[in-house]
Amino acid sequence: MKNIVLIGFMGAGKTSIGIKLSYALKTPMEDTDKLIVKQQNRSIPEIFATDGEEAFRQMETNLLRELIEKKKTSKQGLILSVGGGLPLREENQKLLKELGMVVYLKAKPETIYERVKDDTNRPLLQCEDPYKKICDLMQEREAKYEAAATHIIQVDGKDFKAVVDEIKKLK
Ligand code: S3P
């Protein structure tokens, strides 16, 4: 089976959809945020506060390289959900495609806001006006997500099962 990589903005459903997809396809799932937290033994807000965003971005690139190395010797497929900022580096866009099929879960800012408004675990959205921040970041990131993706799925108004069914049909 081909690896499936899920990308998209914070709150687009990458982790939840990844877990459901993992059950449906009986394929293991990993999440870059969780792997980094495990490697570092610190939370994402702690990493951002102590080392800064750039250091976190470098951890993401290093992790992608490790996963590509692992893929070379693994017979099993993998579902991988990646942090919302990971596809922004051009280098990472190439690495993601080396890993497998890259599915962009595309959502409107309203959808994202509804899902993340009570969350304190995303340092970039801990600000005065998170809705505006989501709109601004989305505008900056959209083209990069599209460049990183091999497939795009619009998720607004769909439940996770509907999105999982769409992904299962992708070739
Ligand atoms: C980030 C998204 C987060 C996490 C970090 C930075 C981003 O992951 O990697 O807070 O820049 O969009 P999720 O997309 O899983 O929330």
Residues whose N, C-alpha, C, O or C-beta is under 5 A from the ligand:
A	BS01	S3P	G8 F9 M10 G11 D33 I44 V82 G83 G84 G85 N121 R122 P123
